Amino acid sequence: KTFCTMVGLEGDTSKKDYSFKKKKLDLHRKFVVHLKSEVDPSISWDFEPMQESLVIGAGETALTFFRAYNRHEKPVVGFATYSVFPEQASVYFSKIQCFCFNQQILNSQEELMLPVYFYLEPEILEDKFLDDKSDITVLYRFIKARQQEVEKYMEEENERQEANKKFLEELRQKKKALVAPQA
């Protein structure tokens, strides 16, 4: 105890909760996470999961991607929401990295691969309401953002980039003319 106090590992082991050791958990139990997608009709995007499902254990991390593609002739701003079914399982669906609730700007004909890095909390194994469930569905839905001012910004940004490319090309041509041997 003296050593533990000296190195900062203070604690009373007699007060620790070891009740989980008495519980019978199936640590090898796997869940099939089905990935689904929807797109609001007001947004001209294709949106789909790159995998239909993943098989993972509780506490195991998983990485998957969704593909978004703007079919509209102009940039569009959208954002995604998600739902988990059965609802009881939503408590245990933990995202480490996700594109949901962040505005995504897609130029015309642009495609993005959007990652979702997640895991199921280990406590899902203890939930008596999910004892007989092994399938979990995660549904992402893309919605057009109300504010589309970014569209104007993106158009201006594209014009600026094109002007920069033209300037650099002209500059390179001038340098070539200066370096070229005179006949």
C-alpha positions in Angstrom: 0.0 0.0 0.0 2.9 2.4 0.8 4.4 1.8 -2.7 1.1 2.5 -4.4 0.6 5.7 -2.4 4.1 6.9 -3.4 3.6 6.3 -7.1 0.0 7.7 -7.2 -1.9 4.4 -7.4 -4.1 5.1 -4.5 -7.3 3.1 -4.1 -9.0 0.6 -1.9 -9.4 -2.7 -3.7 -12.0 -3.8 -1.1 -14.3 -1.1 -2.7 -13.8 -2.2 -6.3 -16.8 -3.5 -8.2 -15.9 -6.9 -9.6 -19.6 -8.0 -10.1 -19.0 -8.2 -13.9 -16.9 -11.3 -13.3 -20.0 -13.1 -12.1 -21.9 -12.2 -15.3 -21.9 -14.6 -18.1 -21.0 -12.6 -21.2 -20.7 -14.0 -24.7 -17.5 -12.3 -25.7 -17.6 -14.0 -29.1 -21.1 -12.8 -30.0 -21.1 -11.0 -33.3 -23.5 -8.4 -34.7 -24.3 -7.8 -38.3 -24.4 -4.0 -38.9 -26.5 -3.3 -42.0 -25.7 0.0 -43.7 -28.5 1.8 -45.5 -28.8 5.2 -47.2 -31.6 7.6 -48.3 -31.4 11.0 -50.1 -33.9 13.8 -49.7 -35.6 14.2 -53.1 -34.7 18.0 -53.1 -31.0 17.1 -53.4 -29.7 15.7 -56.7 -27.2 13.4 -55.2 -26.4 9.7 -55.4 -25.6 8.4 -51.9 -24.8 4.8 -51.0 -22.9 2.7 -48.6 -19.8 1.0 -50.1 -20.6 -2.1 -48.1 -24.1 -3.5 -47.4 -23.1 -4.9 -44.0 -20.3 -5.5 -41.5 -19.9 -8.3 -38.9 -18.3 -7.0 -35.7 -18.1 -7.9 -32.1 -18.9 -5.6 -29.2 -16.0 -3.2 -28.5 -14.5 -3.9 -32.0 -13.9 -0.9 -34.2 -15.1 -0.8 -37.8 -14.4 1.5 -40.7 -16.8 1.9 -43.6 -17.4 4.4 -46.4 -20.4 6.0 -48.0 -20.2 7.4 -51.6 -21.8 10.8 -52.4 -22.1 12.1 -55.9 -23.6 15.4 -57.0 -25.6 15.0 -60.3 -26.7 18.7 -60.3 -25.0 21.2 -62.6 -24.2 23.5 -59.6 -22.5 23.0 -56.3 -24.9 21.8 -53.6 -24.5 21.8 -49.8 -26.0 18.9 -47.8 -25.7 17.2 -44.5 -26.5 13.8 -43.1 -28.4 12.5 -40.2 -28.5 8.9 -39.0 -30.8 6.5 -37.2 -30.1 3.1 -35.6 -32.6 0.2 -35.5 -33.6 -1.3 -33.2 -33.8 1.9 -31.3 -32.5 0.2 -28.1 -29.2 -0.5 -30.0 -28.6 3.3 -30.7 -27.3 3.7 -27.2 -24.4 1.4 -28.0 -23.6 2.7 -31.4 -20.5 5.0 -30.9 -19.0 7.0 -33.7 -15.3 7.8 -33.5 -15.4 9.7 -36.8 -18.4 10.4 -38.9 -19.6 12.9 -41.6 -23.1 13.2 -40.2 -24.3 16.7 -39.1 -21.4 18.3 -40.9 -22.2 20.3 -44.1 -20.7 18.6 -47.1 -20.2 20.7 -50.3 -20.2 18.9 -53.5 -19.4 20.6 -56.8 -21.2 19.6 -59.9 -20.3 16.0 -60.9 -18.0 15.7 -57.8 -17.8 12.4 -55.8 -16.8 12.1 -52.2 -16.0 9.0 -50.1 -17.3 9.7 -46.6 -15.9 7.6 -43.7 -17.7 6.3 -40.7 -15.4 4.9 -38.0 -17.4 3.3 -35.2 -17.8 0.5 -32.6 -20.5 -1.0 -30.5 -20.1 -0.4 -26.8 -19.3 -3.6 -24.9 -22.4 -3.0 -22.6 -24.6 -4.1 -25.6 -23.8 -7.7 -24.5 -25.5 -7.0 -21.1 -28.7 -5.5 -22.5 -31.5 -8.1 -21.9 -33.7 -6.3 -24.6 -31.1 -7.1 -27.2 -30.3 -10.7 -26.2 -32.2 -12.1 -29.2 -31.0 -9.5 -31.6 -27.9 -9.8 -33.8 -28.9 -7.5 -36.6 -28.5 -3.7 -36.3 -29.4 -1.3 -39.1 -27.7 2.1 -39.4 -29.5 4.4 -41.8 -27.9 7.6 -43.1 -30.1 10.2 -44.8 -28.7 13.2 -46.8 -30.7 16.4 -46.7 -30.1 19.6 -48.7 -29.0 22.4 -46.4 -31.3 25.4 -46.2 -28.5 27.9 -46.6 -26.9 27.5 -50.0 -24.7 30.6 -50.0 -21.8 28.3 -50.1 -22.8 27.6 -53.6 -21.9 31.2 -54.7 -18.6 30.9 -52.7 -17.8 27.6 -54.5 -18.5 29.2 -57.9 -16.2 32.1 -57.0 -13.6 29.8 -55.7 -13.7 27.7 -58.9 -13.3 30.9 -61.0 -10.4 32.0 -58.8 -8.7 28.6 -59.2 -9.2 28.8 -63.0 -7.7 32.3 -63.1 -4.7 31.1 -61.0 -4.1 28.2 -63.4 -4.3 30.6 -66.4 -1.9 33.0 -64.7 0.6 30.2 -63.9 0.4 28.9 -67.4 1.1 32.4 -68.9 4.0 32.8 -66.4 5.4 29.4 -67.5 5.1 30.4 -71.2 7.0 33.7 -70.5 9.8 31.8 -68.7 10.0 29.3 -71.6 10.3 32.2 -74.1 13.1 33.8 -72.0 15.1 30.5 -71.7 14.6 29.4 -75.3 17.7 29.8 -77.4 17.5 32.8 -79.8 18.1 31.8 -83.5 
